Amino acid sequence: MRTETITYHQQTFTLHHSGALYWHEIEMLLIADVHFGKVTHFRKHGSAIPQHAIQRNFEKLDLVLSHFRPKTLCFLGDLFHSYINSEWFLFEEWVKKKSSKIILISGNHDVISPLRYEEINVLVANEWQEESVLLTHIPENRAGVFNISGHIHPGIRLQGAGKQSISVPCFFKTQHQLILPAFGAFTGKHILNPGKDDLIFAIAEEEVIRVI
């Protein structure tokens, strides 16, 4: 397993191949765009997505939580794809077994009432700021802060010597911003074109590799 580490204003962040980001100084794990409920939603409408894909997100979450053992788990929006379906009740049971404090930064897909989250001790906020770091769902450009967000589902197209290419998810970093890849299965990628000062950390199997 290979990770990458970046720093900003004496704050240290580890980029994990799951798409998660670990903030060392405050022991917070950041995850964007899980989109729970999406598999069930599309299966209901006839898409041939295997049932076991639902459990894959929970298994992936458990693996990264056991690796970092954070005090706080922060979802950077689009935790659920749409309204409550059977995956909500799986999530409720999953939350009951966790010792980490859980925060949800609301995303554009998060239409489930905050009251439902409060009932299971998940704190819901529109944004969150610690030190000079601003956590949001949609990327923000604000003076004096480093913004960490999701929403975009960033990806990068890599080309080989034989002109073959492959698209992979990535962490996308600009001078004052870091956009996390989508954590959930079947979420897709938006291929970005980096500028000359941007950094791209591609995810390939169990590795995070800086490619630009």
C-alpha positions as CSV (number, residue, x, y, z in Angstrom):
1,M,0.0,0.0,0.0
2,R,1.3,3.4,-0.9
3,T,0.0,6.8,0.3
4,E,0.9,10.4,-0.2
5,T,1.2,13.1,2.4
6,I,0.8,16.9,1.9
7,T,1.0,19.8,4.3
8,Y,-0.7,23.2,4.5
9,H,0.1,25.8,7.2
10,Q,1.5,23.1,9.5
11,Q,-1.5,20.8,9.0
12,T,-0.7,17.3,7.7
13,F,-2.9,15.2,5.5
14,T,-2.5,11.6,4.2
15,L,-4.1,10.7,0.9
16,H,-5.4,7.1,1.0
17,H,-6.1,4.8,-1.9
18,S,-9.7,4.4,-0.8
19,G,-10.2,8.0,-1.6
20,A,-10.3,9.0,2.0
21,L,-8.1,11.8,3.5
22,Y,-6.7,11.7,7.1
23,W,-6.0,14.9,8.9
24,H,-3.4,14.0,11.5
25,E,-3.5,17.0,13.9
26,I,-7.1,16.6,14.8
27,E,-7.4,12.9,14.0
28,M,-10.2,13.4,11.5
29,L,-11.0,11.1,8.6
30,L,-12.6,12.9,5.6
31,I,-14.7,11.0,3.0
32,A,-16.6,12.5,0.1
33,D,-19.5,11.3,-2.0
34,V,-20.4,7.8,-0.7
35,H,-23.9,8.0,-2.3
36,F,-25.5,5.3,-0.1
37,G,-28.8,4.2,-1.6
38,K,-27.7,4.7,-5.2
39,V,-27.3,0.9,-5.9
40,T,-30.7,0.2,-4.4
41,H,-32.2,3.1,-6.4
42,F,-30.9,1.9,-9.7
43,R,-31.7,-1.7,-9.0
44,K,-35.3,-0.7,-8.3
45,H,-35.4,0.9,-11.8
46,G,-34.0,-2.1,-13.5
47,S,-30.3,-1.6,-13.6
48,A,-28.3,-4.8,-13.5
49,I,-26.1,-3.9,-10.5
50,P,-25.2,-6.8,-8.2
51,Q,-26.8,-6.8,-4.8
52,H,-23.4,-7.3,-3.0
53,A,-22.4,-3.9,-4.3
54,I,-24.4,-2.4,-1.4
55,Q,-22.2,-4.0,1.2
56,R,-19.0,-3.0,-0.6
57,N,-19.3,0.6,0.6
58,F,-19.7,-0.5,4.2
59,E,-16.7,-2.9,3.9
60,K,-14.6,-0.2,2.4
61,L,-15.5,2.2,5.2
62,D,-14.7,-0.3,7.8
63,L,-11.3,-1.0,6.3
64,V,-10.2,2.6,6.2
65,L,-11.6,3.3,9.7
66,S,-9.7,0.4,11.1
67,H,-6.5,1.7,9.4
68,F,-6.6,5.2,10.8
69,R,-8.8,4.9,13.9
70,P,-9.9,8.5,13.8
71,K,-11.6,10.4,16.6
72,T,-13.9,12.0,14.0
73,L,-15.3,10.8,10.8
74,C,-16.5,13.6,8.5
75,F,-18.5,12.9,5.3
76,L,-18.1,15.8,2.8
77,G,-21.6,15.6,1.4
78,D,-23.7,13.3,-0.8
79,L,-23.6,10.6,1.9
80,F,-27.0,9.4,0.5
81,H,-27.9,9.5,-3.1
82,S,-31.6,10.5,-2.6
83,Y,-34.5,9.7,-0.3
84,I,-34.6,6.9,2.3
85,N,-34.5,3.4,1.0
86,S,-33.4,0.1,2.6
87,E,-29.8,1.2,2.7
88,W,-30.7,3.8,5.3
89,F,-31.5,1.1,7.8
90,L,-28.2,-0.6,7.1
91,F,-26.5,2.7,7.7
92,E,-28.3,3.2,11.0
93,E,-27.0,-0.2,12.2
94,W,-23.5,0.6,11.0
95,V,-23.4,3.9,12.9
96,K,-24.4,2.2,16.2
97,K,-21.2,0.1,16.1
98,K,-18.9,3.1,15.6
99,S,-17.0,4.9,18.3
100,S,-15.9,7.9,16.2
101,K,-17.8,11.2,16.3
102,I,-19.6,11.4,12.9
103,I,-20.2,14.7,11.0
104,L,-22.1,15.2,7.7
105,I,-21.4,18.3,5.6
106,S,-24.6,18.5,3.6
107,G,-24.3,18.0,-0.1
108,N,-26.7,18.6,-3.0
109,H,-28.0,15.0,-2.8
110,D,-28.5,15.0,0.9
111,V,-32.3,15.4,1.1
112,I,-32.9,13.2,4.1
113,S,-34.0,15.3,7.1
114,P,-31.2,16.3,9.5
115,L,-33.6,15.1,12.2
116,R,-33.1,11.5,11.1
117,Y,-29.3,12.0,11.4
118,E,-29.7,13.6,14.9
119,E,-31.6,10.5,16.0
120,I,-28.5,8.4,15.4
121,N,-26.1,11.0,16.7
122,V,-24.8,12.2,13.4
123,L,-24.1,15.9,13.4
124,V,-25.2,17.8,10.2
125,A,-23.7,21.1,9.1
126,N,-23.5,23.2,6.0
127,E,-19.7,23.6,6.4
128,W,-17.0,23.2,9.0
129,Q,-13.9,25.1,9.8
130,E,-10.9,24.1,11.9
131,E,-7.8,26.3,12.0
132,S,-7.4,27.7,8.5
133,V,-9.1,24.7,6.8
134,L,-12.6,25.0,5.5
135,L,-14.6,21.8,4.8
136,T,-17.5,22.0,2.3
137,H,-19.2,19.7,-0.2
138,I,-19.0,22.0,-3.2
139,P,-15.5,23.5,-3.8
140,E,-15.2,27.0,-2.5
141,N,-12.6,29.8,-3.2
142,R,-12.4,31.9,0.0
143,A,-9.5,34.1,1.0
144,G,-7.3,32.9,3.9
145,V,-8.5,29.3,4.0
146,F,-7.6,26.0,2.5
147,N,-10.7,24.3,1.2
148,I,-11.3,20.6,1.2
149,S,-14.3,19.4,-0.7
150,G,-15.9,16.7,-2.8
151,H,-18.8,16.9,-5.3
152,I,-16.8,16.9,-8.5
153,H,-15.8,13.2,-8.5
154,P,-12.4,14.1,-10.0
155,G,-10.6,11.7,-12.4
156,I,-7.6,11.9,-14.6
157,R,-6.9,10.2,-18.0
158,L,-3.5,8.5,-18.1
159,Q,-1.8,7.6,-21.4
160,G,0.8,4.9,-22.0
161,A,3.6,4.8,-24.4
162,G,1.5,2.8,-26.9
163,K,-1.2,5.5,-26.9
164,Q,-3.5,3.4,-24.7
165,S,-5.3,5.3,-22.0
166,I,-7.1,4.6,-18.7
167,S,-9.2,6.9,-16.5
168,V,-8.7,6.7,-12.8
169,P,-10.1,8.6,-9.8
170,C,-7.7,11.2,-8.3
171,F,-7.2,13.8,-5.6
172,F,-7.1,17.2,-7.3
173,K,-5.0,19.9,-5.5
174,T,-4.7,23.6,-6.4
175,Q,-2.9,26.2,-4.3
176,H,-5.7,26.7,-1.8
177,Q,-8.0,23.7,-2.5
178,L,-8.1,19.9,-2.4
179,I,-11.0,18.0,-4.0
180,L,-11.4,14.4,-2.9
181,P,-12.5,11.6,-5.3
182,A,-15.8,9.9,-4.8
183,F,-15.6,7.2,-2.2
184,G,-18.7,5.2,-3.2
185,A,-19.1,2.5,-5.8
186,F,-20.8,3.3,-9.1
187,T,-20.4,7.0,-8.7
188,G,-18.5,7.8,-11.9
189,K,-15.6,10.2,-12.6
190,H,-15.4,13.7,-14.0
191,I,-12.1,14.0,-16.0
192,L,-10.3,17.3,-15.1
193,N,-7.7,19.2,-17.0
194,P,-5.1,20.4,-14.5
195,G,-3.4,23.8,-14.8
196,K,0.4,24.2,-14.7
197,D,0.3,24.8,-10.9
198,D,-2.1,22.0,-10.0
199,L,-1.2,18.7,-8.4
200,I,-2.8,15.4,-9.3
201,F,-2.6,12.3,-7.1
202,A,-4.0,9.3,-9.0
203,I,-5.5,6.2,-7.4
204,A,-4.4,2.9,-8.9
205,E,-5.4,-0.3,-7.0
206,E,-3.8,0.1,-3.5
207,E,-1.6,3.1,-4.4
208,V,-1.8,6.9,-4.5
209,I,0.7,8.2,-7.0
210,R,1.5,11.8,-7.8
211,V,1.4,12.0,-11.6
212,I,1.6,15.8,-12.1
